[in-house]
Structure formats: C-alpha cells, structure tokens
C-alpha cells in the first residue's frame, strides 16, 4: 500500500519531492523515485509484501518499463509463476514486479491478469507512454490533471496542488453532491482535476490523453442453478477470496462491528488463521444508542479472536474537522468519518492491515431502501385516501429521533416516493435531499451555470435506463458503480491511509462481485429479508442471533450533537452571512434545514453534516488556499464561533 505521484515532461526534482512528501501518511516506511527527461515517478511505501526487496519504483530486466503502484495484487504468486514460465526474470518477491512483467508479456491487456485493488502508474520508455490504471471496483483512488502540455497524477489531490495551485470550483460537482451525496468520475470539485473511474485506464502519449474502460460491472451470465448449490458456491468463493486477501508479510487484523458482513469475514478468516485480532469502536455515556459493541463481543467470543474495543466518550471531536477535510481534499458527507479515523488510528497501533466488510450491502441488497420496493408494492394497494389523508399525514407529524433510531425518518422518506412508479420512488429514496430541498439548496448562480442543475443525471441515467430490463439490476449497478466506489470506498481509503493503515475489502473482489450479482435478485433479497443467500452462508459459522438481527448500520451521534453541544457551532458556522459569503448554497434552505433539525421535527444529521463539509472545504481550500495543515486548526476556519468550547 502506497501513495504515488508524478508527471510527464522535463524533470523537476524539487516538485517531485514535494508531491511525494505530501503523501507521507500513505506510506511512512520509505520513498522512491525515478526521473528521466520524459517522466518523473515517485511513491511513498507502506511495506506489506516483500519487506526486504519490494522498494518502488520497480523496473524490468532492460530498465525501460517502470512502475509505481498503490494497492495489492492478490493473485501475484500465481501470476509470478506463469510469467516465470514464460521466461521473465524476477529480482524481487514483490507483487509490484508482476505488473512490470505482465505488461511486457501482454501489453495494455496486462490489467486483465490482475486481481486486487490498485492505482498504477506505468512508464514505457520505448513507446514514451504513461499508463494509469484504477482497479475494477474502485478501492484505490487516482487523480490527474493536464497543465501546459504535461500530465500530473497522484493518489490524492493535495499532491497535484503542489504542481498547480489553481483551484477553480466545479459547479456541477456541487449540484451532483447535493443530489446523490457523492460525485462520480471523471468529475472532482475542481474544474482542472479529474479522477480515473473504476475499471478505467488512461494512456498519455504524444501529449494526448485517452481514457478507456477496460472493465465494466456486468455479469457475463445469469446463474440458473439451485439455491442450495448457490449457497455452497458462494461459501467456496468467499473462502477463495479470503485466502487471497490474507496474503501479507505482516499481521492482518479485522474490523468487527457485529453486523453480518464483518462477522462472516472474521469467521472465515479464523478458519485460515490460528490467531486473529479484531477491533470494534463504540460510544459510552449518552451515545449508547449508537453502540454495537455487545454484538461484536458475541462474535469474537464465538469465533475466538483477540478482541479490542475503542470506547469513545460522547463528545463530538469537532476539532478534528480540518484534519478530516484535509485528508479528503474535497467535501465528503459521511458523519462517521471522525469515528472511522479514530478507529483506524487505534487499529494501526496493533496491525498494518485490516479487513473490512465494505461491499456486502451493495452486492447482496442489504440497505433498507432495497426492501422498500417490496413494501412499496404492498403500500400501493392501500386505498389512496387512507394513504394520503391518514398514513402520510400521521407520518409527517411525527418527530424524528436523533438518538440512534431511524424508523420514523425512514417512514417519511418512504412515503415521499410512494405515489410514484418504482423507479421514480427509488430515485427519491437515494437522493440526499427531498425534492423540495434539492430545488432550493444550491445557490441560484451556481445552478444557472451548469447543464444539470438538479445534479441527478447519473442517478436517472442508470435507474431509468432501458438497457437493463430489471429494476433490481439497475439498482445494483447504481450501488456498485456509484455509491460503493465514490462514497463508501472513498471514505474508507482516506480515513485509513491518513493513519498508514491498509484496509482490504474481500467483498469487493471483482470475481466475487460478478458472481454475487449474477444471482437472481430473489436469492439476495427474499421478500424483506436482505442478504438472503449471504445470511445462509453466515448461518454455517455464526450464531443465529447475529445473522438474523435487525440491521442497525454504522452511525454516529452527530444528529444529537447538532441539537446539543454543537448547537452554537452549527448556528454560527451556517449563519446566513457565512453561507452568503461562500456563495455555493442558499442560506434560506440551510436555515430551514437547521431549524427543523434542532426543533426535533426532522433528523437532518446526514444532510447538515454534508453542508458543514461543503462549507468547511470551501473555506479551507478555496478561500484560505490551504497547502499544509501544519499550524491550522478549526478556529482558523471562517464562521467557527469564538468562546464556544469545541470538545
């Protein structure tokens, strides 16, 4: 696991060093670079495989193919063996070197032979060609920018800022963010910086950039066998994936939330490892409603792991806001970012690699919104008068809890789309804001400057597409191609690498994803039973109380904090004059959302945190032109109140 950076054109040693050093947190163990008259490559390494000889950049026998690489090639041992049989000579035992020789053997098709998570930069000196590649599911990031006839690239945007400090705001990204909660490739929040999408390759040659898709999530065939056979096959494929993900020359631990995804991963992991360290995080005191610690302990005791608990007090840790935004380089609306940052910081003291359950909800239909379609069919059979005049009026009048229960909030979201066709209903459910707030949230000047002011073109293009006949297939495509890489994997990468911790997600192995999503929807979602087939596998290894317990989800008490200890902060930070000065959002819509949240009528925890993240990013990166976090604290951000204790 590493951070990589570089550029084409004449060497600039000082710039290359600055770009590389800005990624120190991603690879504190060692650095490396390669410079010629045509290209400069650099990396920071977190040593996981081949600790002694795996230093990068790595080159071929004739030293005309060079590579820097962020990630892990899980199938490197079998790939290395086949390449040796083809006559290639290896000087290391590193997974990185397999990339070089695979390129020699297969040309641009080399990526077809890689199984893992990766951001790759490969220089072919014979053809004067730079090749950038991102893994199929999007676990690892890769950004790039064209400037004055040269191409700059890096694992994080902050490294590219060392080369060009221009920061024009991408107005379309602002609209997209408040529609979906994330921004899809190739867009970033900067007009001059783009990101490579999952399964994409960028080729820069003769001062021309070509981006092509080398893989697209689309199961080649539909499963037609029996359910029992599918359960056995899924069990075997999970175990095969676990064997690959456990390849490491350092100890591998695991996150354990007590949910079925991480619990099954730990149970499978235990079958392959004599001793496992597992890690959970939770809150004490007034935030007990957000805890799943007792369920994680049940799993740990059942499986037999050396378990660790990080128990935080009920304070908000809002002082961490600049650090969180700094590691994203962009707005990100995940309220648990601080929680995950602290967990990764804690885990890194014991292990350098941890497995997570990320991906299970997306490929096995694990979110409440998936089961919502089943309820929708039933609900629409209820006479319209009863729905609109009784049920929906009662639902609208009920207050939404911020103490760990989301039932009323989900009911309100459900009925907001219940009169629509299933595709439109689901579109309503996945949007960050209600239709009314969405129309008002982004400032009018921003909306007038873009082609898609609603920001939902990506959502509509997939959900309303006629290319895939089944709605559940389209929903899966939206989750796997959008929400998973752009939201879930994005925040896990930044928060873990901020603490020099490698996180691997076995459920995001592309072969497993292809198999799982080839299964009929009813095998994954049986009525309202989410993750149906996954739970049948889990029942073989875990207590039924864990497998069948109601999904809670990983959450934080941010909603309660915004009504309590962060009330003064939020009122000052999101005050009309502060919002107007940034010019991105409509202060009336922000004020309405904050008022309804603090009154208890609505739980806008996720939405308000997204607004705070957007404003904090703008004030730090655009107004303050931040180039380093050294000496910068939350009190330096415009709008943070003085005299308010920021715990």
C-alpha positions in Angstrom: 0.0 0.0 0.0 1.4 3.3 -1.0 0.8 6.8 -2.3 2.0 7.5 -5.8 2.6 10.8 -7.7 4.4 12.0 -10.8 4.2 13.9 -14.1 5.4 13.8 -17.7 7.9 16.2 -19.2 11.2 17.6 -18.1 12.4 16.6 -14.6 11.6 18.9 -11.7 13.3 17.2 -8.7 12.0 19.7 -6.1 8.4 19.4 -7.3 8.6 15.6 -7.4 9.9 15.6 -3.8 7.1 17.9 -2.7 4.4 15.8 -4.4 5.8 12.7 -2.9 6.2 14.1 0.6 2.6 15.3 0.7 1.6 11.6 0.7 3.8 10.6 3.6 0.8 9.4 5.6 0.0 6.8 2.9 3.5 5.3 3.0 5.7 6.2 6.0 8.1 3.3 5.6 10.2 4.5 2.7 10.1 6.6 -0.5 11.4 6.1 -4.1 11.6 8.0 -7.3 12.6 7.7 -11.0 13.3 10.6 -13.2 14.1 10.9 -16.9 13.8 13.6 -19.5 10.3 12.4 -20.2 8.7 11.3 -16.9 9.0 11.6 -13.2 7.6 8.9 -10.9 7.5 8.8 -7.1 6.0 6.8 -4.3 5.7 6.5 -0.5 5.6 2.9 0.6 3.7 1.2 3.4 5.6 -2.1 3.4 3.2 -5.1 3.4 4.6 -7.7 0.9 8.3 -8.4 0.3 9.5 -6.1 3.1 13.2 -6.6 2.1 13.3 -6.1 -1.6 9.9 -4.6 -2.6 11.0 -1.0 -2.9 9.5 1.1 -5.7 9.8 2.2 -8.5 10.3 -1.3 -9.9 11.6 -1.9 -13.4 12.0 -4.8 -15.9 15.2 -6.5 -16.9 16.1 -3.9 -19.6 15.1 -1.0 -17.3 12.7 0.5 -19.9 9.5 -0.3 -18.1 9.0 1.4 -14.8 6.0 1.3 -12.4 4.8 2.9 -9.1 1.8 1.3 -7.6 -0.7 1.8 -4.7 -2.5 -1.3 -3.5 -2.2 -5.0 -3.6 -2.1 -7.6 -6.3 -3.7 -10.5 -4.5 -3.0 -13.2 -7.2 0.6 -12.2 -7.5 2.1 -15.6 -6.6 0.3 -17.5 -9.4 0.8 -14.6 -11.8 4.5 -14.6 -11.0 4.8 -18.3 -11.6 3.1 -18.1 -15.0 5.4 -15.2 -16.0 8.5 -17.0 -14.9 7.4 -20.0 -17.0 7.1 -17.6 -19.9 10.8 -16.6 -19.5 10.6 -13.4 -17.3 13.3 -12.9 -14.7 12.3 -11.5 -11.3 14.7 -9.8 -8.9 12.1 -9.4 -6.1 9.3 -11.3 -4.5 7.1 -8.3 -4.7 3.6 -8.2 -6.1 4.6 -4.9 -7.8 7.1 -6.6 -10.1 4.3 -8.8 -11.6 2.8 -5.6 -13.1 6.0 -4.8 -15.0 6.4 -8.3 -16.5 2.7 -8.7 -17.1 2.9 -5.5 -19.2 5.9 -6.9 -21.1 4.0 -10.1 -21.8 0.5 -8.8 -22.5 0.9 -5.1 -23.4 -2.1 -3.0 -22.4 -4.0 -6.1 -21.7 -1.8 -6.7 -18.7 -4.5 -5.4 -16.4 -6.8 -8.3 -17.4 -4.5 -10.6 -15.4 -4.5 -8.6 -12.2 -6.8 -9.4 -9.2 -6.6 -6.9 -6.4 -7.0 -3.2 -5.5 -4.7 -0.7 -7.2 -3.8 2.6 -8.6 -1.0 2.1 -11.1 1.3 4.4 -13.0 3.5 2.6 -15.6 6.0 4.2 -17.9 7.0 2.6 -21.2 10.2 4.3 -22.2 10.3 2.5 -25.6 7.0 4.0 -26.6 7.2 7.1 -24.4 3.9 6.1 -23.0 2.4 6.7 -19.5 -0.3 4.3 -18.4 -2.6 5.0 -15.4 -4.9 2.3 -14.2 -7.5 2.1 -11.4 -8.9 -1.2 -10.1 -12.2 -2.6 -11.2 -14.3 -1.8 -8.2 -12.6 1.5 -7.2 -11.0 0.6 -3.9 -7.9 2.8 -4.7 -8.1 6.4 -6.0 -6.1 8.0 -8.8 -6.4 11.7 -9.8 -4.9 13.5 -12.8 -4.6 17.0 -14.3 -3.4 18.3 -17.7 -1.4 21.5 -17.4 0.7 23.2 -20.1 1.1 20.1 -22.2 2.1 17.9 -19.2 0.1 15.3 -17.2 0.2 15.2 -13.4 -1.2 12.3 -11.4 -1.4 11.3 -7.8 -3.2 9.2 -5.2 -4.6 12.3 -3.6 -5.5 15.7 -5.0 -3.2 17.5 -2.5 -0.2 16.2 -4.3 -1.4 17.7 -7.6 -1.8 21.0 -5.9 2.0 21.1 -5.5 2.2 21.2 -9.3 -0.7 23.6 -10.0 -2.4 25.5 -7.2 -5.2 26.6 -9.5 -8.5 25.7 -7.7 -11.5 26.6 -9.9 -14.6 25.2 -8.3 -16.6 22.7 -10.4 -20.2 24.0 -10.0 -21.7 20.8 -11.5 -20.0 18.8 -8.7 -21.7 21.0 -6.1 -25.1 20.2 -7.7 -24.3 16.5 -8.0 -23.2 16.3 -4.4 -26.5 17.5 -3.1 -28.4 15.1 -5.3 -26.5 11.9 -4.7 -24.2 12.6 -1.7 -21.2 12.0 -3.9 -19.7 13.0 -7.3 -19.0 10.4 -10.0 -15.9 10.2 -12.2 -14.4 11.9 -14.0 -15.6 15.0 -12.0 -14.0 16.3 -8.9 -14.8 19.5 -7.1 -12.1 21.2 -9.1 -12.6 22.0 -12.8 -9.0 21.3 -13.7 -8.6 17.9 -11.8 -10.2 14.7 -12.8 -10.4 11.2 -11.3 -10.0 7.9 -13.1 -13.1 5.8 -12.7 -13.3 2.2 -11.5 -12.2 -0.2 -14.3 -10.6 2.6 -16.3 -7.2 3.1 -18.0 -5.7 6.4 -19.1 -3.0 6.4 -21.7 -0.8 9.6 -22.2 1.3 9.5 -25.3 2.4 12.2 -27.8 0.8 14.8 -25.4 -2.6 13.2 -25.9 -4.7 11.6 -23.2 -7.0 8.8 -23.9 -9.2 7.3 -21.2 -10.8 3.9 -21.9 -12.9 1.4 -19.9 -11.1 -2.0 -19.6 -13.8 -3.5 -17.3 -17.5 -2.8 -16.6 -19.6 -4.4 -13.9 -21.8 -6.7 -15.9 -22.1 -10.4 -15.0 -21.3 -12.4 -18.1 -24.1 -14.9 -17.4 -27.0 -15.3 -15.1 -27.0 -18.0 -12.5 -29.5 -20.8 -13.3 -28.7 -23.4 -10.7 -30.4 -24.2 -7.5 -30.4 -22.1 -4.4 -28.6 -24.8 -2.3 -25.9 -25.1 -4.9 -25.5 -21.3 -5.0 -25.1 -21.2 -1.2 -22.3 -23.8 -1.4 -20.6 -22.0 -4.3 -20.8 -18.6 -2.5 -19.3 -20.2 0.6 -16.4 -21.5 -1.5 -15.9 -18.3 -3.4 -15.8 -16.3 -0.1 -13.2 -18.7 1.2 -11.1 -18.4 -2.0 -11.3 -14.6 -1.8 -10.3 -14.7 1.9 -7.2 -16.7 1.1 -6.1 -14.1 -1.4 -6.8 -11.2 0.9 -4.8 -12.7 3.7 -1.6 -12.7 1.7 0.8 -10.5 3.6 4.2 -10.4 5.2 2.7 -8.6 8.2 -0.1 -9.4 10.5 -3.7 -8.9 9.2 -6.4 -7.9 11.6 -10.1 -7.2 11.0 -12.8 -4.6 11.8 -15.7 -6.2 13.7 -18.9 -4.3 14.0 -21.2 -7.2 15.0 -23.0 -6.9 11.7 -23.3 -9.9 9.4 -20.7 -8.7 6.8 -17.8 -8.2 9.1 -18.8 -11.1 11.3 -18.7 -13.6 8.5 -15.4 -12.2 7.2 -13.9 -12.8 10.7 -15.4 -16.3 10.9 -14.0 -17.2 7.5 -10.7 -15.6 8.5 -10.5 -17.7 11.6 -10.7 -20.8 9.5 -7.5 -19.8 7.8 -5.6 -18.1 10.7 -4.6 -19.5 14.1 -5.0 -16.2 15.8 -6.8 -13.0 14.8 -7.0 -9.6 16.3 -10.4 -7.9 15.9 -11.3 -4.3 16.5 -14.6 -2.5 17.4 -15.5 1.1 18.2 -18.4 2.5 20.1 -19.6 5.3 22.3 -20.1 5.4 26.0 -22.2 7.7 28.2 -25.1 9.5 26.4 -24.3 7.9 23.0 -25.0 4.3 24.0 -27.8 4.1 21.4 -25.2 4.0 18.6 -23.3 1.1 20.1 -23.0 -2.4 18.6 -20.1 -3.4 20.9 -22.1 -6.2 22.6 -22.8 -7.9 19.3 -19.2 -7.7 18.2 -18.2 -9.2 21.5 -20.6 -12.1 20.9 -19.0 -12.8 17.5 -15.5 -12.5 19.0 -16.3 -15.0 21.7 -18.0 -17.4 19.3 -15.2 -17.3 16.7 -12.3 -17.0 19.2 -10.4 -13.8 18.4 -8.2 -11.5 20.4 -10.7 -8.6 20.6 -10.1 -4.9 21.2 -12.6 -2.2 21.9 -12.2 1.5 21.4 -14.8 3.2 23.5 -15.2 6.9 22.9 -16.9 9.4 25.1 -20.0 11.3 24.0 -18.1 14.4 22.8 -18.2 15.3 19.1 -14.5 15.7 18.4 -15.4 18.6 16.1 -11.8 19.9 16.5 -10.9 17.1 14.0 -13.0 18.8 11.2 -10.0 20.4 9.4 -8.0 17.1 9.6 -10.9 15.1 8.1 -11.5 17.6 5.3 -7.7 17.8 4.7 -7.5 14.1 4.1 -10.4 14.1 1.7 -9.3 17.2 -0.3 -13.0 17.6 -1.2 -16.3 17.6 0.6 -17.5 14.2 1.9 -20.8 13.9 3.7 -20.1 10.8 5.9 -20.8 11.7 9.5 -18.8 8.7 10.8 -15.6 10.0 9.2 -14.2 11.1 12.6 -15.2 7.8 14.2 -13.5 5.8 11.4 -10.4 8.0 11.6 -10.1 7.3 15.3 -10.7 3.6 14.8 -8.0 3.4 12.2 -5.6 5.3 14.4 -6.3 2.8 17.1 -6.0 -0.3 14.9 -2.7 0.9 13.4 -1.0 0.6 16.8 -1.5 -3.2 16.6 -1.6 -4.1 12.9 -0.7 -2.6 9.5 -3.5 -4.4 7.6 -7.2 -4.8 8.5 -10.1 -6.5 6.6 -13.5 -4.8 6.4 -17.0 -5.8 5.4 -17.4 -3.0 2.9 -19.4 -4.0 -0.2 -21.8 -6.5 1.3 -24.8 -4.2 1.4 -24.3 -3.2 -2.3 -23.9 -6.6 -3.8 -26.4 -8.5 -1.6 -29.1 -5.8 -1.3 -28.6 -5.0 2.4 -29.9 -1.5 2.7 -33.5 -0.7 3.9 -34.2 1.1 0.6 -33.8 -2.3 -1.2 -36.5 -3.9 0.9 -38.5 -0.7 0.4 -39.6 -1.8 -3.1 -41.3 -4.9 -1.5 -43.2 -2.6 0.9 -44.0 -0.3 -1.9 -45.9 -2.9 -3.8 -48.0 -3.6 -0.7 -48.4 0.0 0.2 -49.7 1.0 -3.2 -52.6 -1.5 -2.8 -53.9 0.5 0.1 -56.7 2.9 -0.9 -55.3 6.3 -1.9 -57.5 8.2 0.6 -56.1 6.1 3.5 -52.5 6.6 2.3 -52.7 10.4 1.7 -55.2 11.5 4.3 -54.3 9.2 7.2 -51.0 7.4 7.0 -48.9 10.1 5.3 -50.4 12.9 7.5 -49.6 11.0 10.6 -46.1 10.2 9.4 -45.4 13.8 8.6 -46.5 14.9 12.1 -44.2 12.5 14.0 -40.8 13.8 15.2 -37.6 12.1 14.0 -35.2 10.7 16.6 -31.6 11.6 16.7 -30.7 9.0 19.3 -30.0 6.0 17.1 -33.4 5.1 15.8 -34.2 5.9 12.2 -37.7 4.3 11.8 -39.7 7.5 11.6 -37.2 9.1 9.3 -37.3 6.0 7.0 -41.1 6.1 7.0 -41.2 9.7 5.9 -38.6 9.0 3.2 -40.6 6.0 2.1 -44.0 7.8 1.8 -42.3 10.7 0.0 -41.9 8.5 -3.1 -44.8 6.0 -2.5 -47.1 7.5 -5.1 -44.5 7.2 -7.9 -43.6 4.3 -10.1 -40.9 2.0 -8.6 -38.0 3.6 -10.5 -39.0 7.1 -9.5 -39.7 6.1 -5.9 -36.3 4.6 -5.6 -34.8 7.7 -7.1 -36.4 9.7 -4.4 -35.1 7.4 -1.7 -31.5 7.5 -2.8 -31.2 11.3 -3.1 -29.5 13.2 -0.3 -32.3 15.8 -0.2 -36.0 15.8 -0.6 -37.2 17.2 -3.9 -38.3 20.4 -2.2 -34.9 21.0 -0.5 -33.0 19.8 -3.5 -34.6 22.6 -5.7 -33.6 25.2 -3.1 -30.3 24.1 -1.6 -27.7 25.1 -4.3 -27.4 28.9 -4.9 -29.2 30.1 -8.0 -26.0 31.5 -9.6 -24.4 28.0 -9.3 -27.5 26.3 -10.7 -27.6 28.7 -13.7 -24.0 28.0 -14.6 -24.4 24.2 -15.1 -26.1 21.8 -17.6 -27.7 19.7 -14.9 -28.8 21.9 -12.0 -30.7 19.0 -10.4 -27.5 17.1 -10.3 -29.2 13.7 -10.7 -28.3 12.9 -14.3 -26.1 10.0 -13.2 -28.9 8.6 -11.0 -31.5 8.9 -13.7 -29.3 7.5 -16.4 -28.9 4.2 -14.5 -32.2 3.9 -12.7 -34.4 4.8 -15.7 -32.3 3.1 -18.3 -33.9 0.6 -20.7 -30.6 -1.2 -21.3 -31.2 -3.4 -18.2 -34.6 -5.0 -18.0 -34.8 -5.5 -14.3 -35.1 -2.6 -11.8 -33.1 -4.6 -9.2 -30.2 -5.0 -11.8 -30.2 -1.2 -12.3 -30.2 -0.6 -8.6 -27.3 -3.0 -8.2 -25.4 -1.1 -11.0 -26.0 2.2 -9.3 -24.7 0.8 -6.0 -21.7 -0.9 -7.4 -20.8 1.7 -10.0 -21.6 4.8 -7.9 -22.3 4.6 -4.2 -19.7 1.9 -3.4 -16.6 3.4 -5.1 -17.4 7.1 -4.8 -18.8 7.1 -1.2 -18.1 4.0 0.8 -14.7 3.0 -0.5 -13.6 6.7 -0.9 -14.0 7.5 2.8 -12.5 4.2 3.9 -9.4 4.8 1.8 -8.9 8.3 3.1 -9.5 7.7 6.7 -7.4 4.5 6.8 -4.5 5.8 4.8 -4.5 9.0 6.9 -3.3 6.7 9.6 -1.0 4.5 7.5 -3.4 1.6 7.8 -4.2 -0.7 4.8 -7.8 -1.8 4.7 -8.8 -4.6 2.4 -12.4 -5.4 1.4 -12.8 -9.0 0.5 -16.4 -8.5 -0.6 -15.2 -6.0 -3.2 -13.1 -8.7 -5.1 -14.4 -8.3 -8.6 -14.8 -12.0 -9.2 -16.9 -12.3 -6.1 -18.9 -9.2 -7.1 -19.5 -10.7 -10.6 -20.7 -13.9 -9.1 -22.9 -12.4 -6.4 -24.6 -10.0 -8.8 -25.2 -12.8 -11.3 -27.5 -14.4 -8.8 -31.2 -13.7 -9.2 -32.4 -10.8 -7.1 -34.7 -13.0 -5.1 -31.7 -15.1 -3.9 -30.2 -11.9 -2.4 -33.4 -10.2 -1.3 -36.2 -12.6 -0.3 -39.2 -10.5 0.4 -37.9 -8.2 3.0 -35.1 -10.4 4.1 -31.9 -8.7 3.0 -28.7 -10.5 2.1 -30.7 -13.8 2.0 -28.1 -16.0 0.4 -25.2 -14.3 2.3 -27.0 -15.0 5.6 -27.5 -18.6 4.7 -23.7 -18.9 4.4 -23.3 -17.0 7.6 -25.6 -19.4 9.5 -23.0 -22.1 9.0 -20.4 -20.2 11.1 -22.3 -17.6 13.3 -25.0 -17.6 15.9 -28.5 -17.1 14.6 -28.8 -14.0 16.9 -26.1 -12.3 14.9 -27.2 -13.4 11.5 -30.9 -12.5 11.9 -30.6 -9.4 14.0 -32.1 -6.2 12.6 -29.7 -4.1 10.6 -28.5 -1.1 12.6 -25.7 0.3 10.4 -22.6 2.1 11.4 -23.6 5.6 12.7 -22.6 8.5 14.8 -24.5 10.8 17.2 -23.9 13.8 15.0 -27.6 14.5 14.8 -27.9 14.7 18.6 -24.7 16.8 18.8 -26.1 19.4 16.4 -29.0 19.9 18.8 -26.7 19.9 21.9 -23.0 20.6 22.2 -22.7 21.7 18.5 -25.8 23.9 18.5 -23.8 27.1 18.9 -21.2 25.9 16.4 -23.7 25.0 13.7 -25.7 28.2 14.2 -22.6 30.3 13.7 -20.9 28.2 11.0 -24.1 28.0 9.0 -25.3 31.5 9.6 -26.8 33.4 6.7 -23.9 35.8 6.3 -21.4 32.9 6.3 -23.4 31.0 3.7 -23.8 34.0 1.5 -20.1 34.8 1.6 -19.2 31.4 0.2 -21.9 31.7 -2.5 -22.4 28.0 -3.0 -25.7 27.4 -1.1 -29.0 29.1 -0.5 -29.0 30.4 3.1 -32.8 30.1 3.4 -32.6 26.4 2.6 -29.7 25.8 5.0 -31.5 27.8 7.7 -34.7 25.9 7.2 -32.9 22.5 7.5 -31.1 23.5 10.6 -34.2 24.9 12.3 -36.3 21.8 11.5 -33.5 19.6 12.8 -32.9 21.5 16.1 -36.7 21.6 16.7 -36.8 17.8 16.5 -39.2 17.6 13.6 -36.6 16.3 11.2 -33.4 14.3 11.6 -31.1 16.1 9.0 -27.9 14.7 10.5 -26.5 13.4 7.2 -27.7 16.4 5.2 -26.4 19.0 7.7 -23.0 17.3 8.0 -22.8 17.4 4.2 -23.4 21.1 4.3 -20.8 21.6 7.0 -18.3 19.5 5.0 -19.0 21.5 1.9 -18.6 24.9 3.6 -15.5 23.8 5.6 -13.9 22.6 2.3 -14.6 25.8 0.5 -13.4 28.0 3.3 -10.2 25.9 3.8 -9.3 25.0 0.2 -10.7 27.9 -1.8 -10.7 30.9 0.5 -7.7 30.1 2.7 -5.8 28.4 -0.2 -4.6 25.8 2.3 -1.4 24.0 1.2 -0.5 22.4 4.5 -2.3 21.5 7.7 0.6 22.5 9.9 -0.4 25.1 12.4 -4.0 25.2 11.0 -6.9 24.5 13.5 -10.6 24.7 13.5 -10.5 28.2 14.9 -8.9 29.3 11.6 -12.0 28.4 9.6 -14.3 31.3 8.9 -17.5 31.1 10.9 -16.3 29.0 13.8 -17.6 30.8 16.8 -15.2 32.1 19.4 -15.9 31.4 23.0 -17.7 28.1 22.2 -16.0 25.0 23.7 -15.1 22.7 20.8 -14.6 19.4 22.6 
